[in-house]
Amino acid sequence: MALHAKPLQLNTADAGFEAAFAARLHWSADTDAAIEQRVADILADVQQRGDAAVLEYTQRFDGLQAADMKALEITQGQLQAALDSLPAVQREALQAAAARVRQYHEAQKKASGESWSYRDEDGTLLGQKVTPLDRVGIYVPGGKAAYPSSVLMNAIPAHVAGVQEIIMVVPTPQGVRNPLVLAAACVAGVSRAFTVGGAQAVGALAYGTATIPKVDKITGPGNAYVASAKKRVFGTVGIDMIAGPSEILVLADGSTPADWVAMDLFSQAEHDELAQSILLCPDAAYIAEVQAAIDRLLPTMPRREIIAKSLNDRGALILTRNMEEACAISNRIAPEHLEVSSRDPHRWEPLLRHAGAIFLGAFTSESLGDYCAGPNHVLPTSGTARFSSPLGVYDFQKRSSLIEVSEAGAQSLGRIAAELAYGEGLQAHARAAELRLNPVPPMREPK
């Protein structure tokens, strides 16, 4: 039986568009109750028994028989050996991608990551001190596929931010280590790496064990167990985001070859069956060309079953009245990846307000952003681009306010603060401010 991929075709002019559009966008982030309970049990066990629990779950879930936790740590020598073992063309591609990612995040740090301060008229100093986190954990998926690009995108901005220790965890089912993932860790500056995955890895990073150090923040994607664990440990540590299925939205004016757009839709659909690929276009004939390209190209794809399932269940080809309407619908979706596949993409970019990353022009395929363009590929999903941003240097920094009130400044600020504190019924707050008003008692010499 031939395999077919028929994304839902919608027309914004149709009376039933809104209901059909909402149904196609719907995705529930609710986690299965059984997964939630299992994750809670694993985290509690790791918190109580530490290394012993991590070792037990790694043997049970990954089939990795290890005598002790030492066997689960990947040494720096092994990371370097993995890099050295790569074919030259693969090693050079990895290093070139890492250099571009580092260059972009260095620019990001200069733009927004420096401490600053100023003094006002009475000599009071106000400012902000920007400091890196001390230690972070990055989770790298390692089940169905290996993701060296995720290593680069998580570790490099942390390194650029000035984080001193970067701890990587990656599951290695049956003990199989991917040399490209290990090589990426070497290139990106990972401090320590462990062959541990799942909820137990998140728990180990959040609570610390005798072997795996406690971190300040955990970043990186994972399966439902990892996502549930990250939600549960938030507050004990920071997290980047809870990622949903991958998404791509293509705004097309019909000027790009239909095969290119079809393959771009495939590029997200091949991630998993829940991924979403949507085309918005005002040209009905072009939409038909894209569907024909999908029919022609699908049989050539190794992951065609996953692509077909994704496009059939969650994909859409939407005919809009014009490009302006397409931009407005895009803002409602707030996609993870947004391609503006247009002859004049800069005409439409000012209209686009919500997206994780915006790819301008026919030559800017989303896949370039995934691997080597430079900006981070860890992006907000499921409409959270309305209020969230890509992973970046700022995620690995924290900001402390700087306040140094001069004696003159205390006279004016003290009266303001006291008045407001009395209004709130907080007398100690008010008196603390009033004690610093003139006449000021002489300051004692420190011992």
C-alpha positions in Angstrom: 0.0 0.0 0.0 1.4 3.4 -1.1 2.2 5.9 1.7 0.5 9.3 1.4 0.9 12.6 3.2 -2.0 14.9 2.8 -1.8 17.9 5.1 -5.2 19.4 5.9 -6.0 22.1 3.3 -7.7 25.2 4.6 -9.0 28.5 3.2 -9.2 31.5 5.4 -12.2 32.7 3.4 -14.3 29.6 4.3 -16.9 29.9 7.1 -15.5 27.0 9.0 -11.9 28.1 8.9 -11.5 29.3 12.5 -12.8 26.0 14.1 -10.8 23.8 11.8 -7.7 26.0 12.3 -8.0 25.8 16.1 -8.4 22.0 16.0 -5.3 21.6 13.8 -3.2 23.7 16.1 -4.4 22.0 19.3 -1.7 20.1 21.2 -2.0 19.1 24.9 1.1 19.4 27.0 -0.5 17.4 29.7 1.7 14.5 30.8 0.4 11.0 31.3 -0.5 10.5 35.0 1.5 7.3 35.1 4.6 9.1 33.8 4.2 11.8 36.4 4.0 9.3 39.2 7.0 7.3 37.9 9.0 10.4 37.6 8.1 11.5 41.1 9.3 8.1 42.4 12.5 8.2 40.5 13.4 11.8 41.7 12.6 10.9 45.3 14.8 7.8 45.0 17.7 9.7 43.5 17.4 12.4 46.1 17.6 9.8 48.9 20.0 7.2 47.5 22.1 9.3 45.1 24.6 7.3 43.0 23.1 3.9 43.9 19.7 5.0 42.4 21.3 6.5 39.3 23.3 3.4 38.7 20.2 1.1 39.2 18.0 3.1 36.8 20.7 3.4 34.2 21.0 -0.4 34.2 17.3 -0.9 34.1 16.3 1.7 31.4 19.4 1.9 29.2 20.6 -1.7 29.6 24.0 -0.3 30.5 25.7 -2.6 32.9 28.3 -0.7 34.9 30.1 -1.8 38.0 30.1 1.7 39.6 29.4 5.3 38.7 33.0 5.8 37.7 32.3 3.7 34.6 29.5 6.1 33.6 31.8 9.2 33.4 33.3 10.1 30.1 36.8 11.4 30.6 38.3 14.5 28.8 40.7 12.1 27.1 37.8 10.1 25.7 36.1 13.2 24.5 39.3 14.3 22.7 39.8 10.8 21.3 36.3 10.9 19.9 37.1 14.2 18.1 40.3 12.8 16.8 38.6 9.7 15.5 36.1 11.6 13.3 36.6 11.6 9.5 38.3 14.9 8.6 35.3 16.3 6.7 33.0 15.6 9.7 35.5 17.0 12.2 35.9 20.2 10.2 32.1 20.6 9.8 31.7 20.3 13.6 34.4 22.8 14.3 33.1 25.2 11.7 29.6 25.0 13.2 31.0 25.5 16.7 33.0 28.5 15.6 29.9 30.2 14.1 27.7 29.4 17.2 30.5 30.8 19.4 30.9 34.0 17.3 27.1 34.7 17.5 26.9 34.2 21.2 30.0 36.3 21.8 28.2 39.2 20.0 25.1 38.5 22.1 27.1 38.8 25.3 28.6 42.1 24.3 25.2 43.5 23.4 23.4 42.6 26.6 25.6 40.9 29.1 27.8 43.5 30.7 27.5 45.1 34.1 26.6 48.8 34.3 26.1 51.6 36.8 25.7 55.4 37.1 25.6 58.0 39.8 22.8 60.5 40.1 23.0 64.1 41.2 23.5 63.4 44.9 26.2 60.8 44.4 24.0 57.7 44.8 25.2 54.8 42.7 22.7 52.6 40.9 23.4 49.8 38.5 23.3 46.1 37.7 26.0 43.5 38.2 25.9 40.6 35.6 27.6 37.4 36.7 27.6 33.9 35.2 26.1 30.9 36.9 28.6 28.7 38.7 27.6 25.3 37.3 25.0 24.2 34.8 23.8 20.8 33.5 23.0 20.2 29.9 20.8 17.2 28.9 21.5 15.8 25.5 19.0 13.3 24.0 20.5 9.9 23.1 17.6 7.5 22.5 16.1 7.4 19.0 18.8 9.6 17.6 22.0 11.4 18.6 22.2 15.2 18.6 25.7 16.7 18.6 24.2 20.0 17.5 22.3 20.1 20.9 25.7 19.9 22.6 27.0 22.9 20.8 23.8 25.0 21.3 23.6 24.3 25.0 27.3 24.3 26.0 28.7 27.1 23.9 26.5 29.9 25.2 27.1 28.7 28.7 30.9 28.8 28.1 30.7 32.2 26.5 28.7 33.5 29.5 31.6 32.5 31.8 30.1 29.4 33.5 33.0 27.6 35.1 31.6 24.0 35.1 29.4 22.5 32.4 28.1 19.0 33.3 26.7 17.0 30.4 24.4 14.0 30.8 23.5 11.8 27.8 21.8 8.4 27.7 23.8 5.7 25.9 21.4 2.7 25.5 23.2 -0.6 25.7 26.4 1.4 26.3 26.7 2.6 22.7 28.5 6.0 22.7 28.1 8.3 19.7 31.5 9.7 18.8 30.1 12.8 17.2 28.3 13.7 20.4 31.5 13.2 22.4 33.5 15.2 19.9 31.0 18.0 20.1 31.4 18.0 23.9 35.1 18.3 23.5 34.8 21.2 21.0 32.2 23.0 23.1 34.1 22.9 26.4 32.1 20.5 28.5 33.8 20.0 31.9 32.4 16.6 32.8 30.2 14.1 31.0 28.1 11.2 32.2 26.4 8.4 30.4 23.1 8.8 32.3 19.7 9.8 30.9 16.1 10.1 31.8 14.5 11.4 35.0 17.3 10.0 37.0 19.8 12.2 35.2 17.7 15.3 35.9 17.4 14.3 39.5 21.1 13.8 39.8 21.9 17.2 38.4 19.2 18.9 40.5 20.0 17.3 43.9 23.6 16.2 43.4 25.1 12.8 44.2 28.4 11.6 45.5 29.6 11.5 41.8 27.4 13.9 39.8 27.7 17.5 41.2 24.6 19.6 41.9 24.0 22.3 39.3 22.3 25.7 39.3 20.4 25.3 36.1 19.4 22.5 33.7 19.0 23.0 29.9 18.3 20.8 27.0 15.4 18.8 25.5 14.3 15.3 26.3 11.4 12.9 26.3 8.2 13.1 28.4 10.1 11.7 31.4 12.8 14.4 31.1 10.2 17.2 30.6 8.2 16.0 33.6 11.4 15.8 35.8 12.5 19.3 34.7 9.1 20.7 35.7 9.3 19.0 39.1 12.8 20.2 40.0 12.2 23.8 38.9 12.7 25.9 42.0 15.5 23.7 43.3 17.3 24.6 40.1 16.6 26.8 37.1 15.5 25.3 33.8 15.4 26.7 30.3 12.0 25.7 29.1 9.6 22.8 28.7 9.8 22.0 25.0 6.8 20.7 23.0 6.9 19.1 19.6 9.0 20.8 16.9 7.2 23.2 14.6 7.8 25.0 11.3 5.7 27.6 9.6 6.4 28.7 6.1 5.1 32.0 4.7 5.4 31.7 0.9 4.5 34.1 -1.9 4.9 31.4 -4.5 8.4 32.6 -5.7 10.4 29.7 -4.1 10.7 26.3 -5.9 7.9 24.1 -4.5 10.3 21.3 -3.9 12.3 23.5 -1.5 9.3 24.3 0.6 8.1 20.7 0.6 11.5 19.6 1.9 11.4 22.3 4.5 8.1 21.0 5.8 9.6 17.5 5.8 12.6 18.8 7.9 10.4 19.3 10.9 7.9 16.5 10.3 10.7 13.9 10.3 11.5 14.7 14.0 8.5 12.8 15.3 4.8 12.2 14.6 3.7 15.1 16.8 5.8 17.7 14.9 3.8 20.4 13.1 4.5 21.8 9.6 2.3 24.5 8.2 2.3 26.5 4.9 0.6 29.9 4.6 0.3 31.2 1.1 -2.1 33.4 -0.9 -1.6 31.4 -4.2 -3.8 28.4 -4.6 -1.9 27.1 -7.6 1.3 27.2 -5.6 -0.2 25.3 -2.8 -1.2 22.6 -5.3 2.5 22.5 -6.5 3.7 22.0 -3.0 1.3 19.1 -2.4 2.5 17.6 -5.7 6.1 18.0 -4.5 5.2 16.3 -1.2 3.7 13.4 -3.1 6.7 13.1 -5.3 9.4 13.5 -2.7 7.9 11.5 0.2 8.9 8.0 -1.1 12.5 9.1 -1.3 12.7 9.9 2.5 14.2 7.3 4.9 11.9 8.6 7.7 8.8 8.8 5.4 6.5 6.9 7.8 7.1 9.5 10.5 6.8 12.4 8.0 3.5 11.1 6.6 2.0 10.6 10.1 3.1 14.1 11.2 1.7 15.8 8.0 -1.5 13.8 8.0 -2.3 14.4 11.7 -0.9 17.9 12.3 0.2 19.5 9.0 -1.7 22.1 7.1 -1.6 24.0 3.8 -3.6 27.2 4.3 -4.8 29.5 1.5 -4.8 33.1 2.7 -6.4 36.2 1.1 -3.0 37.9 1.0 0.5 38.0 2.6 -0.6 40.5 5.2 -3.3 38.0 6.4 -0.6 35.3 6.4 1.6 37.4 8.7 -1.3 38.0 11.1 -2.1 34.3 11.3 1.6 33.6 11.9 1.6 35.9 14.9 -1.4 34.0 16.3 0.5 30.7 15.9 3.9 32.1 17.3 5.8 29.3 15.7 9.1 27.9 16.8 10.6 28.2 13.3 9.3 30.8 10.8 10.5 30.8 7.2 9.6 33.9 5.1 10.1 32.2 1.7 9.4 35.4 -0.3 11.1 37.4 -3.1 11.2 40.4 -0.7 11.3 38.9 2.9 12.2 42.3 4.4 8.8 43.7 3.3 7.1 41.2 5.6 9.5 40.9 8.5 8.3 44.1 10.3 4.8 42.6 10.5 6.1 39.5 12.3 6.1 39.8 16.0 6.1 36.3 17.5 8.5 33.5 16.5 11.3 31.6 18.0 13.5 32.2 15.0 12.8 34.0 11.7 14.5 32.7 8.5 14.4 35.3 5.8 14.5 34.5 2.1 14.3 31.4 -0.1 18.0 30.4 0.6 17.6 30.4 4.3 16.4 26.9 5.1 15.5 26.1 8.7 18.0 23.3 8.8 20.9 25.8 8.5 19.8 27.3 11.7 19.6 23.9 13.3 23.3 23.2 12.7 25.6 26.0 11.8 24.2 29.5 11.0 25.1 30.7 14.5 21.9 31.6 16.4 20.7 29.1 19.0 18.4 26.3 17.9 16.8 25.8 21.3 13.6 27.7 20.7 10.2 28.2 22.4 7.4 26.0 21.1 3.7 25.6 21.3 2.9 29.3 21.1 5.3 30.3 23.9 7.3 32.5 21.5 4.7 35.1 22.5 6.5 35.5 25.8 9.7 33.4 25.6 13.1 33.7 23.8 15.7 31.4 22.3 18.3 29.9 24.6 21.2 32.3 24.8 24.0 33.7 26.9 21.5 35.5 29.1 20.1 32.2 30.3 23.5 31.4 31.9 23.8 34.7 33.6 22.1 36.3 36.5 21.7 39.9 37.4 22.1 41.6 40.8 21.0 45.2 41.4 23.7 47.6 42.7 22.6 50.3 45.1 24.9 52.6 47.0 23.0 55.5 48.5 25.1 58.6 49.5 24.5 60.6 52.7 22.8 63.3 50.6 20.7 60.7 48.8 19.5 59.2 52.1 17.8 62.5 53.0 15.4 62.5 50.1 15.0 58.8 49.6 14.6 58.2 53.3 11.6 60.5 53.6 10.0 58.9 50.5 10.5 55.4 51.8 9.3 56.2 55.3 6.1 57.7 54.1 5.3 54.7 51.9 6.4 52.2 54.6 4.0 53.9 57.2 1.3 53.6 54.6 1.9 49.9 54.4 2.0 49.5 58.2 5.6 48.5 58.2 7.0 50.6 61.0 10.5 49.0 61.1 11.0 49.7 57.4 10.1 53.4 58.0 12.3 53.8 61.1 15.3 52.1 59.3 15.0 54.9 56.7 14.4 57.7 59.2 17.4 56.8 61.3 19.6 57.8 58.4 18.1 61.3 58.2 20.1 64.3 59.5 21.5 64.8 62.0 23.5 61.6 61.2 25.4 60.2 64.2 29.1 59.8 63.7 30.1 56.6 62.0 32.2 54.2 64.1 35.6 53.0 62.9 35.5 49.3 61.9 37.5 46.9 64.0 
